[in-house]
C-alpha cells in the first residue's frame, strides 16, 4: 500500500518494522500539525498491524508495544489527527479487534459490540476499517497481505470512483471493497467473517481519499 500511495501523495512518511512505534507516529503527526502555513489537502494515515480490545476500548499495537502505555486507542488517534490543519483526514486500518484471524486479540476476556459513539459521529476524521468492531482482519498466503489492503489497492487502481468525479471519498472506498472482502473471507475460511466498516459522521464520510487524475 505504501508503494501505491507514494504515487498519489506529494509527501509520504513510512514507518515499518522496528520504526513502527507510537513515539514515531506521534513525531510524524506533530510535524504535520506544526505546519501552520502549509495547505494540507488530505492527510491519510494507513495502519496495518494488530489491534486489541482492552478496558472496553479498541486499541492499536505497534512494533514495540508491551502494554497500554505503548498502544493507542482509536479515540486518541482521532484526537491527534483532528489537530492537524488539513481539509481531509482519513484513517485506513487493516487491523482487527477480536481473537479471530491473524490481526486481533481480546486482552480482557470480552469483546466490544460497537465502536465508540464519538468515533461514529466524528465530523473531522473518517476511519475506514478492514472489519467490524468485534472482528479481525485476515491475511492469506496466496496474496501475501491482508485481504482488505489487497482489495482496496485493486479498487483504487480502477473502480473506486463510483460517481466519476475524479476523486475517491472514504465512503466510496468502503462501498467498493465491502462485498469483495466479505466474499473472499467467506469462501477461504471455515466459519469466519470480515466486513469492512466506515466509522464517522456523514460529513467525514465524504472526505477525499485521493484524486484519480493525479496528486
N, C-alpha and C positions, 0 to 999 in steps of 0.2 A: 504493500500500500504506500509506503514511503516513497518508493521509486516512482509510482504513478503520480502521487500528489506533487512531487518536485517539478513535474512538467506543467502543473496548473497554478502553483502559487509562486509569488516572487521571492519569498523568503521561507525556508523550512529549517526547523531545528529538530534533529533526530536524536533521541535518547534510546539506546538499545543495550542489551546485555547489562553489564555492571554499571553503565551510565544511567540506566533507567531507575533512578531513585526519586523519592519525594523531594529531597533537597534540590536536586537538579531541575525538577519540574517547577518548583517554586521560583527558582532563579530565572528560568526561561520566561515564565509568565510575568514576573516582576520587570524583566527587561522590556517586554511589550507594554506593560502598564505605565511605565515611566516615560514613554514616548508621547509626551503631551501634544507635540506639534506635528505628529505623523498621522495621516489619514489611513487608518486600518479599515479596509473594506470588509474583509472576512477573516475572522480568527477561528481556525479549525484545530481541535485537539483530538488526536486519534490515540486510543489506548487499547493494546492487545495484551492480555495477561489475566491472571487470576483475580476473581472477586470473591467476596465473602459476605455472609450475613452474621452480624455480631451486634449485641446490645440493641436489637430492634432496628438497625440501620444497614444500609448497603455500603460496602467498603471496597476500595481498590487496593491491591497489594503490589508492591514494587520489588525490584530485584534484591533489595536488602531488607525487606520487611520481616520483622520478627514478632511484633506486637502492634497494638493500635497506634503507638506513637510514630511509627514509620509507615502507616497506612493512611488512606484518605477517604472520607465519606463523600458520597455524591453531592450532598448538600454543601460541603466545604469546597468542592471543586466548582460548583455553580457560583458560589460567593466569590471565589478567587477570580474567575473569568468575567464576572459582572463588573469588576473594577477596571477592566481593560476598555479603553475608548475605541470600540470597534462597532461598525454598523451591523455586522452579523457575527454571532458567536455560536459555534456548533461543536458539540462533543460527539464523537463516534466511539462506542465501546464494543469491542469484540471480547467480551468477558462473560461472566455469569455469577450467580449468587447462591446456587444450590449445589449439593453434592453430586448432581447428575452430570455425566460427561467429564470433560477434561479441564474446564476453566471455572470451577466454582466450588465453594465449600461453605458449609453451615457450621460456624465455630461455637455457637452457643446452644446447639441442640434443637433449634427451631428455625423455621423459615419465616420470611415476611411476606404477607399476602400482596401488598401493593407498594409502589414507590411512594415516598413521602409527598404529602399534598403540596408542599412548597415547590417541589420539582414539577409536579403535574400541572401546576398553574404558572410556571415560570414564563415571564414575558421577555426575558433578556437572553436566555441560553436554551437552545434546543439540544436535547440529548437523544441520539439515535442509538438504541441498544440492540445488541445481537439477539437478545432473548427477553423473556418476561422476568419479573422481579423474583420469581421462585424457580427459575430455570438456570441452566448453564449453557455456555457456548460449546459447540462440538468441533473437534478437529478430526480430519481424515487423512490417512497416509497418502491416498491417491491424489489429493490436491495440495498436500504439504503445507496446509494452513487451516485457519478456521473457515468453516463453510460460509459464515456471514461475510467475512472480508472478501472471500473469493467471489461471491455473488455480487457484492457491492462494486468491486472493481469492474466486473463484466458489465454491470448496469451503467456505471458512469462512463464507460467507453462507448456505449451505444444508445440504449433506450430510456435512460433515466429522465430525460427532459420530456415529460409527458405532454405538456401543453405547447411545446415548440417555441418557447420564448427565449431560447438560448441561455437559460440559467437552470440549474438544478437546485431545488429547495430541499430542506430536510424532509418535508412531508413527501415530496416526490420520491426521494431516495428510499424512504421506508416503504412506500406503496409498491415500488418495483421489485424490492428484494424479499418482501414478506412471504409470499407464497412459494417461490423457489427454495428458500431456506427451509420452510416447514416441510415441503415435499421431500427434499433431499434427506433430511434427518429421519423422516418417517420411513423412507424406503431403504435406508442404510443402517438403521439401528433396530434394536428389539425393544419396543415399548417405550422409547424415549421421544421427547418432543422439544422443539425450539421454535418460538415465534418472536421475531423481531418486534420491537416496540418503539414508539416515539413518546418521550416524556417531556412535555412542555405545554404552554398555552398556545392558542391558535396563532397569535402574532408571531411567536418564536418559531412556530412550525413553518412559517413562510420565509425563514432566514435562508439566504442564498448560500449553498454549499460551494458551488463553483460555477463559472461561466463555461458554456460548452464551446464558445468560439474564441478561447484564449484566456490569458491570465486576467 
